[in-house]
Amino acid sequence: MKFSIVIPLYNKASYIAETLASITTQTKFPFELIIVDDCSTDGSLEIVKSFFEAAPLFVKHVHLEIIELKKNHGPGYARNIGFSKTSGDVISFLDADDIYIPELLERADQLFTNNDMSFLTVGIHLFPSETSLPKLENIQELLKPITSDAYVLQAPLDVITSPDFIMGTGSNVFVKREHMKTTRYVENVLFNEGNDYWYRVLKVVLETKQPKIGLLMGNYIQVREVQGSLSRQKYTSWKQIEIPPVYLRYQNSQNRYDHLLVGVICNRWVKHSLRNLISIRQKIIFLVKYRKILANQLHYSYNRHNHK
């Protein structure tokens, strides 16, 4: 299988070299690496160019394309541009401050080739908190082991919409390119856009003949917990907090799994918002302004409880 990796890059000068090193030291090289610089202002792009000037062997064997945007558009736009340039069989997106373990592409290739995977999620390790995700305790009966560290999801939508699962964080998904052609990231949001995107891609995959959805555990992706990153930024006002795209898309859906996903994502969104709003007054305003979403959480919880 030919693997294409897309990296959206914006002001990650402190981390991008380590991220790139995690790709150039893979036991299986990708077919292509596409880096989309979203108008960085901290020298990130210059670090990328210098890195590859010092890695001629990698450049010789891997198609490398560096796209320099003239205006900052956000990660969704950068990922969409990057995907439009891909030509490999399997696509993944890697955040510019995260790390692939050296054996990841080789293991993913084995699963796609030998087990006919269409869609693969990968376990992640958050550092420095030393947290591993997803948690399998409550979804074990929905997983069919195929190797010591890999599973087939026997009821993909039940697994994906479980509070114990994680999909989109750290861009921990690999998918055959043929299933991604009609789906794009929402471009006008900065947070939670990955959950929305990969859920829609999964729905496309599930409409194909005999889809096989996999999970690779073993902390193959190291996700850096960076203070001030989009997922950890502090808010001075409730107005700075974007409503999750999955809520806007599926709030009126009649599909049970849409509801379950909305419930999971909004629950995480509320906790994140209350944790990162810096004043009690703004937390109270947030709860009042979004009381409809909070009320809907009871409905989604009821829906999950009564369909177990």
KAFEN-V798563 format. One record per backbone hydrogen bond with DSSP energy under -0.5 kcal/mol. CO is the residue of the C=O (numbers start at 1). NH is the residue of the N-H. If there is no record, write none. Layout:
co=<CO;CO>
nh=<NH;NH>
This chain:
co=<1;2;2;3;3;4;5;6;6;7;8;9;12;12;15;15;16;17;18;19;20;20;21;23;31;32;33;33;34;34;35;35;36;36;37;37;43;44;45;46;47;48;49;50;52;55;56;57;58;62;63;65;65;66;67;67;74;75;76;77;78;79;80;81;82;83;89;90;91;92;95;99;101;102;103;104;105;106;107;108;109;110;111;111;118;119;120;121;123;123;124;125;126;126;127;131;133;134;136;136;139;140;142;142;143;144;149;150;150;151;152;152;153;155;155;156;157;159;162;164;168;169;171;172;173;174;175;176;177;177;180;192;193;194;195;196;197;198;199;200;201;202;203;204;205;208;212;212;213;214;215;215;216;220;221;221;222;222;223;224;225;226;229;229;230;235;237;238;240;244;244;245;246;247;250;255;256;257;258;259;260;261;262;263;264;265;266;267;268;269;270;271;272;273;276;279;280;281;282;283;284;285;286;288;290;291;292;293;294;295;295;296;297;298;299;300;301;302;304;305>
nh=<3;89;90;31;32;92;34;8;94;36;96;38;15;16;18;19;20;21;22;23;23;24;25;26;63;5;35;65;7;36;37;67;9;38;39;69;47;48;49;50;51;52;53;54;55;59;60;61;62;64;33;35;67;68;37;69;78;79;80;81;82;83;84;85;85;86;177;4;175;6;98;222;104;27;107;108;109;110;111;112;113;114;115;117;176;214;174;216;220;221;133;223;130;131;225;126;124;136;139;140;142;143;154;155;145;152;217;146;147;215;144;154;156;158;159;160;161;162;165;135;171;172;173;122;93;120;91;179;180;181;183;196;197;198;199;200;201;202;203;204;205;206;207;207;208;211;118;119;153;121;151;217;123;101;125;223;99;224;127;226;227;229;232;233;233;278;240;241;242;247;248;249;250;251;253;259;260;261;262;263;264;265;266;267;268;269;270;271;272;273;274;275;276;277;235;283;284;285;286;287;288;289;290;291;294;295;296;297;298;298;299;300;301;302;303;304;305;306;307;308>
